[in-house]
Amino acid sequence: MWLIEELQRAGVAIHVCSHALANQKIERNDVAKDVMIDLAAMVTLANLQLKGWAVIPG
């Protein structure tokens, strides 16, 4: 939990994919309260790319 708090203090928004949660059998109420649950990671990534962000494959 401390890592999420430190990242948020630095201005980082934390997101998690609802499909990933379901695949890992993690309940929504088990996710830290300040973490945003997105409908799908691919939708979030596409929207960010439309705003000028880039995905750097790793």
Secondary structure, DSSP 8 states (H G I E B T S, - for coil): -HHHHHHHHTT---EEEHHHHHHTT--GGGS-TTSEEES-HHHHHHHHHHTT------
